[in-house]
Amino acid sequence: MVDTAPARTSSDSSTRPGGSSTRTSTGGVSAPKADATGDPAVGTPVGSTDTDVRIDVELLAEHLLGRWAEDRRISRRLVRDPALHKIEGQPIAEHRARALEQLQVLVDAGAIQRPYPPEFGGQDNHGGNLAAFEELTVADPSLQIKAGVQWGLFGSAVHHLGTERNHREFLPGIIAFDVPGCFAMTETGHGSDVQNIATSATYDPETQEFVVHTPFRGAWKDYIGNAALHGKAAVVFAKLVTRGVDHGVHAFYVPLRDDEGAFLPGVGGEDDGVKGGLNGIDNGRLWFDHVRVPRTNLLNRYGDVAEDGTYSSPIDSPGRRFFTMLGTLVQGRVSLDGAAVVAQKIGLQIALTYAMQRRQFPTGDGQEGVLLDYGRHQRRLIPRLATVFAQSFAHEKLLQTFDDVFSGRRDTPERREDLETQAAAFKAMSTWSALDTLQECREATGGAGFLAENRITGLRADLDVYVTFEGDNTVLLQLVGKRLLTDFRKAAPRDAASTAKFVAAQVGSKLADAAGLRRLGQTVSDRGSLAASVADLRDTETQRALLTGRVETMVTEIGMRLRTAGKDRARAAVLLNRSQHELIEASKAHAELMQWEAFTDAIADVPPGDTRTVLVWLRDLFALGLVEQHLDWHLLHGRLSAQRARAVSAYVDRLVARLRPVVPQLIESFGYEPAHVRSPIAAGDEQARQDEARTWYAAERAAGRLPEQEKKPRP
């Protein structure tokens, strides 16, 4: 990356652990004066350079790498290999064949064994596995997802839904990639509603076999990775029926193809064809016409059938059994959250590097300015940079929760519930954010960003379906919302007297909002001073109160509305349906609050100094950006005075300007090398063009060969 930030000097380079070269800290990067809290001093003019802020890039990079830093480094070293890189514009058939070959490269490199038990060559390293897996995104999202299908879904289902008998029989072939596989859950007629799929597996006690059947076209397994060409077996989700009783959805290991690639008797399918992205994956449809598999092909950790057809399960409740089984597969959502964060970092590194090199339009000194020195360009990219830092720290928290549960260290029902809620919330927010960020990066790089060689359009196309993978985002946020309502019901009183007081308190709070009493208190405090307004907004507890208050108020309003239904379930269902939009907004607000909390916790782990100061600026930008997005809500509910509402946008602008000089070091802390980014406009091509142009103009000017400019007469 060619560095054009104002007033920066390079320090000596050193070698980062893992082999990549980086500067350990920045040289004199000019940034505004900070006060004793580490926040920008209120009243410091934008553009002031009274104090040099020197970010310790190595320190910040280590914090971003997180607990499983070495696993990420190993994966990043691996994906420098050109054999793993996406070839933009490659024909689909060739892309699919290349992706298949790339999976064998991962096996040969020992890159996929981490989560499996030691007896199968694994390390029981669940957090490290996902951390490394997410980094495959920089090579080719098709590679990441195809590997995820094989080992993160197909292999993981056998591992976590099966018992020792399943492990011995199926895991060796899956891990060694002798058996490419599919994860056949989704049906054409049922996507996120897995509980009501139509495929059945009926037990025949005479032959001790399950008969797997898709009774109509809508029951075909659809959008299944590896199904069109490469899959030799599948974990098929079907309703288990024995002795005339439907025991709900269970998972079965079902062979699909012979060694020559032909479908086995009773199995059929077709290619899904060209997709909007991820065309290195052979997605397809599968159907089963009374296909028989042995009784022992049932993955029987949570439900089993004896030889005589007797069903047993360690979980009596069918509903709880179903959600427990699906909960073991939550790692797909966790990894998609991480992959979306990685993709945003690559996109922002490309767009911000280009913006620091591309010159356009004369400035006051007669020279063309670099794009990132224009206020609007800063506004479109730097807040998104703050968001990706927040998402990075939130994802690290999610990985730790995931590892706690899957390692068994803290595998409690409460911890699993936390994991499922966090995964649903963060996956939805980061995948939506990835589409938004990559689109903004594309537009911010103009025509250059539209060229496939610069990768932004390809990344956005490939990540488009991430908002649907492992659960549609809107449906996932409804799950988060239901958790919030459950917590509200637990907190709300049940007896009549306490309920009356509770309602009165809520009504009183709303009346205070409506009367502007909260605003009045702020106005008196501010006394018309923008500086006083800003001083409060940058306070950690004020930010927490604003973000928390929004979540609590929205959930309380919905919860109180639902309580009017009493025990009338039909009316409660109607009210919940009418409240879905509000519930999803509350779920988003809850996810944003968790991201902010993760960012704040991460700052506490950084020693006092310039690096921490800059992280505080980024955290504040993230928080106030959220407040700015929902300013109407805060004003309508009296949470902000008009004075402070005006201060929000003013302070966002100030923070963006203050962060601009340290942008090169912030993206350097991502730790991605040219072999990872692979975008000409982020590798110095634009800087070379600019240098050539300026050299030419300087030479022509010195030689007196430039023509005079036409001078128009004044009117």
N, C-alpha and C positions, 0 to 999 in steps of 0.2 A: 504494500500500500504506500502510495506517495503522500506525504503529509504536508498539507498546506495551511494548517491552522496558524493564526496569527501568533507571533512572539514565542513560538515553540522551538526549543533546541533539543536535540537528541542526546540521551545519555548513553553510556556504554551498553553494549548488548551482552547478554549472558544466555546460558542455555537453561530453558525451563525443564523441570523433570518430565521425562517422557520424550525428550528429543527435540521439541520445537524451540525455535529461537525467539526471544522477546526482550524488550527493555524492562528492567525491574521497576523503573519509575520514570515519570516524565521529567523533563527539564522545565525551564521557566514558562509554564502555561499561565497566562495572565487571566485572572478571574477576579470578580469583585470581592471587596473586603467582607469578612465574616465576623459575626459577633461571638460572644462567649459561648453561646449555645450550639455553635456550629452552623447556624442558619445564616443566610445572607443578611447583611445589615440593612435594616429598613432605612430607606432614604438614600442609599448608595445609588448614584446615577447608573443607568444602564450603560454598559460599556466601560465602566471604571476599571482601572487596572492597578489599583493601589497595592494589591497583595498577590503574590504568585501562589497558585494552588498546584501542588505536585501530587498527583495520584500515584500510589504504589500499584502499578499494573499487575505485578506478580501476586501481591496480596489479594487484590480484588479478583483476579482470575481463579485463585484457589478457593475463594468463597463461592464463586459461581460454579466451579466444578463439584463442590459439595462433598458429602461423606464418601462417595464412591469415585473419588477423583481418579484413582489409578485405573479403574475399569473404563472410565471415559477416555483416558489417555491411550490405553491399549486399543480401544475401538477407533479412535481418531488416527492412530498410526496405521491401523489396518486399512482404513478407507482412503488413505492417500494413494493406494494402489489403483492405477488407471483401469485395471481389469474390472473394478467394481463401479466405475463411474457411468452414469447415464450418458448415452449418445443422443443428443437432441435431434429429433426428426427421424430417428431410426424406424424402419418399417416394423409394424407390430409383430409379425412372426419372428423377426430377428431379435426384437426386444424381449419377447417371451423366452426364446431359447437362451439368450444371454443371461436373463434373470435366473433361469434354472441352473445354469453353469455357475453363477455367482454363489448360489447356496452351497455348492460343494466346496467353493473356496472358503466359506465361513467354517464349514465342518473341518476342513484340513488345517485351518488356522486355530482350531480349538476355541472358536468364538461363541459357541452356542450351548456349551455344557454347563454353564454356571448354575442354573437353578435346579438341576436334577440331583438326586441323591448320590452320595459317593460311590455306592455299589454300581452305579451306571456311569461312572466317570465324571460326576458332577461335583459341585462345591456347596450346595445348599445356599448359594449366594443370590438371593432373590432381588434385593435392591440393586446390587451391582449389575445383575443381568439386564434389568430394564434400563439402567443408566447407559450401559454400553450399547444396547439395542437401539435406543433413541438416536444415537450418533450416526447410525447407518443412513439416516435421512439425508445427510450432506452428500452421500455418494449417489443415491437414487432412491426416492421414496418407494418406487416399485420393489426394490430390493428389500427395504425395511418391512414393507407390508407382506411380501411373499415369505420372508423369514418369519414374520409374526404369525402367518397362517400355519406354517409348518411346526414351529416350536412353541410359539406363544399361545396358539389356540388348539391345534390338533394334538400336539405333544402335551401341552399343559392340561387339556381335558382328561387325557389318559392318566396323567400324573396325579391330578387333584380329585378327579371324580372316580378313579379306579382304586382297586386294592392291590395287594401284593401279587395276586394271580394275574391281573391285567398288566402290571408293571413288567413282570418277568416275560410275558408273552409278547407284548407290543412295544415297550419303550426302546429296546435295543435297536430295532429297525428304524424307528422314528428318529432317534438321536443320530444314528449313523447316516441318515438320509437314504437308506435303502428303500424306505417306503415313503415316498412323497404323499402327503395327505391333505384332507379337507376338513373343514369345520362346518358341518351341515346343520345349521340351526334355522336361519331365516327362510321363510317360505314366501312365494310370490304373493299369497293372500294374507300373510301375517309377518310383519316386520318386527317392530318393537314389542308386539303383543305375543311373546313367546308362549305364554301359558295357554293360549288357545290355538296352537298349531294343530293341523289336521293329520299329519303323518302318525301312524300307529305302529306299535310293535306288540303283537299278540302272541302270548306264550302257548306253545303246543306241547303238553306234557308227554304225549306219546313218543315224540321224536326229541324232546328236550331242546327245542329250538324256538327262537323268536321269529315271527313272520313280519317283516318290515314292509309297509305298504303306504303308498301315496294315493288316496282314493279318487282324486280329481286334479285338474290342471292347477288350480290355485294352491294345492298342497306341495307342488314341486319345490324342492330346495333351490333357492335362487340367489344370484349374485355371489356365488361361492367361489372363493379363491382356490386355484388348482383344479377346479372341477372340469374345465373345458378340455384340458389336455393331459396334465401331469399327475393328477391324483390317482394313487393306487388303492387307497382306502380312505374312509371318512369316519369321523365321530358324528353319528346321526342322532339328532334329538327327536324323540317320538314319544307319544303317550303309551305308557306301559299298561297293557291289558292282560290280566290273568284271572281265570275263573269268573269271567264276565264282569270284572271290576276294573274301572279305569283308575290307576294310581297316579296319574299325572305324568308330566314330562320327565323322562330319564334319557341317558346317553348310551349309545350302543356303538361298538366298533364294527363297521361294515366294510368288507372288501369291495372294491369297485371295478378294477381292471386287472387283466392278466399281464404277464411280463412283456407282451408285445404291444400293450396299450389299448387292447380291445375291451369293451365293457363285458363284464361277467353276465351270465344269464339272469334276466329279470331286472337288470340295471340299465338305465338309459339316461341320455342327457343331450344337451346342446350348448353351443358357445353363446355367451352373452354378447359377443361382438365388440365393436369399437366403443370405447367409453370416453368420457370427457377428460380423463387423466388416468394415471396408473396403468398404462397399457402394456407394461411388462408382466402383468399378472393375468393369467388365463381364467378370468371369471366365467362361470357357467352355471347351468341348471342341471339338477339331478332328479330322477324319478325312480321309484322302486315298485315293482310289480310282484308282490308276495315273495320277497327275497328272504331266504331262510339263513339265519346265523345261529351258531351254538349259544346255548344258555349262558355260558361263561363269557360271551362277548358283551354282556351287560356290564357297564362300568358301575360297580356295585358298592361304592363307599356309602352312599346314602339310601340305598334300597336294593334288595336282593330277592330273587325268586328261587325257591328250592326246587328239587327235581319234580316234586309232585304238583308244583304250581303255587305253593304257598308264598305269599308276599310278606316281607319283613323289612323294617326300617328302624334305625336308631332315633328317628324323628317322627313322632306320631302325627303332628299337624301337617297335612298335605301342602298348605300354603307356606308354612315355615320351611318345610323340606325343599320346596321349589326355589324359594329365595336363597336358601343356604347353598344349594347347588350352583345357582347363577352367581352367587357371591364369590365362589372360588375362582371365577373367571374374570374378576374385576381388573386383572392386570392389563387387559386390552385397553380399557379406558385410561388407566394410569400411563401406559406407554404412548397413547395418542396425545395426551396432554403434553408429555415431554417432547415428542416429535414436533408438535405444533410450535413449541417454544424454540426449538432448534431451527426450524424453517424461518421463523421470524428473525432470528439473529442473522442468518445468512442474508435474507432479503434486506435488512437494515444495514448490514455491513456494505452491501453492494450500493444501495441508494445513498447512504451517507458519505461513503468514499467518493462517489461520483459528484455529490453535491459540494464536496470540499475542493474539487478540481475543475469542474465545469464552470466556465465564466460566461456571463451573459449580461448585457445592458450596461452602459457606462454609469459609473457612480459619480459622486461629487468631485473626485480627483481626476476625472476623465478616463480612468481605467475601468475596464469591465470588472464587475464584482463576481466572486464565486457564489454559487446558488445558496449555499448554507449561511451566507451573511445577510440574506434577505429575510425579514421578519416572518413573512408568510411561509417560506420554505422551512424555517426553523419550527414553526407552529405545526406543520403537517408531519414532521418526522421525529422531533425530539420528544414530544409527549409519548409517542409510541415506543420510543427507546426506554422511557421510564416504565411503561407498562410491561415491556418484556423483562425488565429487571424484577418487577414485582412478581410476574408469573414464574420466573426462574426460582426465586426463593420459595414461592408457594409450592412449586413442583417438588422441591427438595423436601419440604415438610410431608408432602403426599408420599414420596418414595419411602421416607422413614416410617410412616404409618403402615404402608404396604409391607415393608420388610419386617416390622414388628409382628404383624399378623401371620405372614406366610412363613416366617422362621419359627413361629410357635412361642416366641418370647413373651408376647402380649396378645395371644389369640383369645380374646374374650368377646362375648356378643356385643358389648358396648364399643370395643375397638373396631370390630368388623363393621358395625353400623357407621362409625365415624369414617372408616375407609371408603365405604360405598358412597356416603354423602359427599365427601371431599372429591372422590374420583369423578362422580357425576357432575358436580359443580365446576371443577377446574377443567375437565375435558370440554365441557360446553363452552366455557368462556375463552379458553385458549384457542380452540379450533375456529370459533367465530372470529376471534381477534386475528388469527393468522390470515384469513381471507381478507379482512379489512386492511391489515398492515401490508401484505404483499400487493394488494391493489394500489394502495397509496404509494408504495415504493415504485411500482410500475409507472404510475402517472408522474411521479417526481423525477423519474429518469427519462421522460419524454420518449422519443422514437427509439433511443438506444435501449430503453427498458423493454420495448416491445419485441426486440430481436431475441430469438430463442437462445442464441449463444450467451446472452447475459443472464439467463436462468430464471428470471423473476416470473415470467409467464408460465414456464413449465412447473415451477414450484407451486404457483397458485392453482394451476389446473390439477396437479396431483393431490393437493391438499383439500380440494373442494369437497370430496366425498368424506373427509374426516369428520365433518359435522354430522354425518349420518352413520358412519361406522360405530359399532359397539353401542348402539342406541342413538336415536335421533335426539339432537340437543334439546329441543323443546320438551320432549318426553322426559329426558333426564332431569331437566329443571323442575318438572312436575314432581318427580321423585324427591328432589331436594325440598320442594315446597311442602310436601306431605310430612317430611321429617320436621320441618319448622313448625307445622301445625300440631304435630304430635307433642313436641316440646312445649308448645303454648298450652295445650290441654293439660299437660302434667303440671304446669306452673299455675294455671288458673284455678281458683277455689271451686269446690263442689257444693258446699252448703249454702243455703239461701242468703243468710246474713252476710257472709263473706263475699258472695257473688255480688250482692248489692253494693257493697263498699268498693269492690273491684270495678264494677261498671261506673260508679260515681267518679272514681279516680280517672278512668279513661275519658269520661265525658268532660270532667273538669280540665283535663289536659287539652282536649280538643277545643274547649271554650277559650282556654288561654292562648292557644294558637290563633284562633279566629279573632280574638280581641287584640292581637298584636302585643301581648304582654312580654313574650320572649324578645320580640323585636325592640320593644321599649327599653328593656334592660341593656341590650347591645348598643342602642343609640346613645343612651346616657354614658355608657362606658367609652364609646368611640369619640363622642363630642365632635363629630364632623371630621375627625382626623383619619386620613387614609393609612397613615403609619400605624395608628392604634388598631385599626381593623386588621391590617396585615399581621401585626404582632400576635393577635389572637388566633388568626387562621393558621399560622404556621406552628402553633402549639400542638404537641402530640395529643394531649387529652381533648383538645377542641376537635381535632380531626376524628379521633375515635368516637367522640360523642355524636358528631354529625353523621358518620357512617353507621354507627350502631343504632342511633335513634331512628334513622330511616328504615332499617330492617325491622326493628321492634314495632314501630308504628304501623307499618304495612301489614305485618303478621297479625298484630292485635286487631286491626280493623277487620281483616278477613275472619279471624277466629271468633270475634264477637258476633259477626254476621252469621256464621255457621251455628253458633250456640242458640240462635233464635229458633232453629229447627227442632230443638229438643231431641226426642227419640224417634222423630219422623225421618226415617232413612231416605225416603223418596225426596222429601223436601231438602234434606241435607245435600243429596246428590245434585239437585237443581241449583242450589246456592253455590256449591263448589264449582259446578260447570260455569256459572256466571262469573265466578271469581278467578277463573283460570289465568286471564291476562295479568291481573294484579298479583296472583301467586307467583307467576313466572318472573315478574319484575322484582318481587321480594326475594326470590331465589337468586337472581342476578346480583342484587344488592348484598345478599349474604355472601356470595362468592367473592365479590369485590372487597368486602370487609375482611374475609379470611386472607385474601392476597395482601391487603394492607398490613394486617397483623403479622404475616410472615415476613414482609419487608422490614417492618419495625423490629422484629426479633432478630433478623439478620444484621441490622445496623448495630444492635447491642453487642454483637460478637466481634465487631471491628474495633481495633484500638482507636482512641481519640487521635485526631489528626486530620489531614486534608482528605484522605480517602473516605473517612467517615463523614466529613462535611459534605462532600459531593454526593454520597449516598443519601444523606438527609435531604439535600436539594431534590434528588430524583424521587425520593419517597413523597416529599411534599408536592411535587409536580403531579405524581400519580394520584394522590389524595384529592388535591384541589381540581385536578382534571375531572375526577368523578363528580365532585360537587358542582362544577361548572356544567357538566352534562345534564345534571338533574336540578339545575338552579330553580326552575319553576316549582318543583316539589318543595324545596326548602323555603322558598318565599311563601307559597300558599299555606304551608304548615307553620309559618312563623319561626322557622329555625334560623333564618338569617334576616338581618335588617337590610334595607335597601342599600345602606352604606357598605355593609360587608359584602353584599352581593356584587356591587361594583368592584370591590377590592379583590374578589376572587379572580376575575379575568385579568385585572391589572397585575396581580402577583404571578399568575401563570405566565404572562408575557415576560415578566422580570426574571423568573426562574429559567425560562427557555433561553433568554439572552445570556444568562450567567453560565448555563451549561454548555453553550455553543463552543467555547474554547477547548473544553475537555472532551469533546465528542471523539476525537481520534483515539484517546486513551481508553474511553469507555468501550468502543468497539474492539480495540486491541485486547481488552480483558476477556472477550469472548473466547480467544485462543484459537481461532480458525485461521489456518494458513492458506496461501494461494491454492494449494492442491485441494483444499476443502471448498473454497469459494468458487473457483473456476469461472470467473466472470471477467471478460476483458476490461470492462469499464471500472472494475474494482482492482485491477492489476497494473494500473499505470498507463493504459492506452490513452485515456482522456488527458491525463497530465502531459503525456508526450505530445499530443496534438496541440495543447495550449502552449507548451513551451516552444514548439516549432513556430506557431503563429506569432508569438510575441517576439521571438528572435528575428523573424522575417520583417515584421513591422519596424523593429528597432533598427535593423540594417538599412531598410529602405528610407527611413526617416533620416538617419545619419548621412546617407548618400544624397539626400535631397530629391529622391525620386518619387515621393508621394505627391499626388496632385493636391492642389489647394481645394478646400471645401467651398462650395457655393455659399455666398453670403446673401441672404435675402434682405432687401431694404426694409427698414422699420416702417410700419404704417404711419 
